[in-house]
Every structure is written in C-alpha cells, then in structure tokens.
Amino acid sequence: MLEEVIVLTFKKLTLSMMIAILSAGLLVGCGSDEESPEEPATEDSTEQPAETEEEEQE
C-alpha cells in the first residue's frame, strides 16, 4: 500500500516538473525578439542607397 502511494507521488511529481519545464521553455521562446531590431535596420539601409542613386542621377 505504501509503495503504491510513493509510486503515484513520484509519477505526479515527474509529470508536474515536465509540464513546468515545457511551459517555461515555450514562454522563453515566444518572448524572444531577436529579429525585430534587425528588420528596421535592413529596411533603412536598403532605402538609403536608393535615395543616393536618385540624387546622383540628377
């Protein structure tokens, strides 16, 4: 009887820890904004040479 209680307790503890680790991993992964600062920088850099080419043609 005591062994069954211990086994069930460890199963619940293991399942709870797995869910907590997966949840934390998902939250950390969704919160990262590594691409956001790069996108405006690439758009600005592509627009600037286009403007300078137009000025050179005049």
Distance bins in CASP14 RR format, pairs under 12 A and 6 or more apart:
PFRMAT RR
TARGET T0000
AUTHOR 0000-0000-0000
RMODE 2
METHOD distances of the structure
MODEL  1
1 7 0 0 0 0 0 1 0 0 0 0 0
1 8 0 0 0 0 0 1 0 0 0 0 0
2 8 0 0 0 0 0 1 0 0 0 0 0
2 9 0 0 0 0 0 1 0 0 0 0 0
3 9 0 0 0 0 0 1 0 0 0 0 0
3 10 0 0 0 0 0 1 0 0 0 0 0
4 10 0 0 0 0 0 1 0 0 0 0 0
4 11 0 0 0 0 0 1 0 0 0 0 0
5 11 0 0 0 0 0 1 0 0 0 0 0
5 12 0 0 0 0 0 1 0 0 0 0 0
6 12 0 0 0 0 0 1 0 0 0 0 0
6 13 0 0 0 0 0 1 0 0 0 0 0
7 13 0 0 0 0 0 1 0 0 0 0 0
7 14 0 0 0 0 0 1 0 0 0 0 0
8 14 0 0 0 0 0 1 0 0 0 0 0
8 15 0 0 0 0 0 1 0 0 0 0 0
9 15 0 0 0 0 0 1 0 0 0 0 0
9 16 0 0 0 0 0 1 0 0 0 0 0
10 16 0 0 0 0 0 1 0 0 0 0 0
10 17 0 0 0 0 0 1 0 0 0 0 0
11 17 0 0 0 0 0 1 0 0 0 0 0
11 18 0 0 0 0 0 1 0 0 0 0 0
12 18 0 0 0 0 0 1 0 0 0 0 0
12 19 0 0 0 0 0 1 0 0 0 0 0
13 19 0 0 0 0 0 1 0 0 0 0 0
13 20 0 0 0 0 0 1 0 0 0 0 0
14 20 0 0 0 0 0 1 0 0 0 0 0
14 21 0 0 0 0 0 1 0 0 0 0 0
15 21 0 0 0 0 0 1 0 0 0 0 0
15 22 0 0 0 0 0 1 0 0 0 0 0
16 22 0 0 0 0 0 1 0 0 0 0 0
16 23 0 0 0 0 0 1 0 0 0 0 0
17 23 0 0 0 0 0 1 0 0 0 0 0
17 24 0 0 0 0 0 1 0 0 0 0 0
18 24 0 0 0 0 0 1 0 0 0 0 0
18 25 0 0 0 0 0 1 0 0 0 0 0
19 25 0 0 0 0 0 1 0 0 0 0 0
19 26 0 0 0 0 0 1 0 0 0 0 0
20 26 0 0 0 0 0 1 0 0 0 0 0
20 27 0 0 0 0 0 1 0 0 0 0 0
21 27 0 0 0 0 0 1 0 0 0 0 0
21 28 0 0 0 0 0 1 0 0 0 0 0
22 28 0 0 0 0 0 1 0 0 0 0 0
22 29 0 0 0 0 0 1 0 0 0 0 0
23 29 0 0 0 0 0 1 0 0 0 0 0
23 30 0 0 0 0 0 1 0 0 0 0 0
24 30 0 0 0 0 0 1 0 0 0 0 0
24 31 0 0 0 0 0 1 0 0 0 0 0
25 31 0 0 0 0 1 0 0 0 0 0 0
25 32 0 0 0 0 0 1 0 0 0 0 0
26 32 0 0 0 0 0 1 0 0 0 0 0
33 39 0 0 0 0 0 1 0 0 0 0 0
33 40 0 0 0 0 0 1 0 0 0 0 0
35 41 0 0 0 0 0 1 0 0 0 0 0
35 42 0 0 0 0 0 1 0 0 0 0 0
36 42 0 0 0 0 0 1 0 0 0 0 0
36 43 0 0 0 0 0 1 0 0 0 0 0
37 43 0 0 0 0 0 1 0 0 0 0 0
37 44 0 0 0 0 0 1 0 0 0 0 0
38 44 0 0 0 0 0 1 0 0 0 0 0
38 45 0 0 0 0 0 1 0 0 0 0 0
39 45 0 0 0 0 0 1 0 0 0 0 0
39 46 0 0 0 0 0 1 0 0 0 0 0
40 46 0 0 0 0 0 1 0 0 0 0 0
40 47 0 0 0 0 0 1 0 0 0 0 0
41 47 0 0 0 0 0 1 0 0 0 0 0
41 48 0 0 0 0 0 1 0 0 0 0 0
42 48 0 0 0 0 0 1 0 0 0 0 0
43 50 0 0 0 0 0 1 0 0 0 0 0
44 50 0 0 0 0 0 1 0 0 0 0 0
44 51 0 0 0 0 0 1 0 0 0 0 0
45 51 0 0 0 0 0 1 0 0 0 0 0
45 52 0 0 0 0 0 1 0 0 0 0 0
46 52 0 0 0 0 0 1 0 0 0 0 0
46 53 0 0 0 0 0 1 0 0 0 0 0
47 53 0 0 0 0 0 1 0 0 0 0 0
47 54 0 0 0 0 0 1 0 0 0 0 0
48 54 0 0 0 0 0 1 0 0 0 0 0
48 55 0 0 0 0 0 1 0 0 0 0 0
49 55 0 0 0 0 0 1 0 0 0 0 0
49 56 0 0 0 0 0 1 0 0 0 0 0
50 56 0 0 0 0 0 1 0 0 0 0 0
50 57 0 0 0 0 0 1 0 0 0 0 0
51 57 0 0 0 0 0 1 0 0 0 0 0
51 58 0 0 0 0 0 1 0 0 0 0 0
52 58 0 0 0 0 0 1 0 0 0 0 0
END
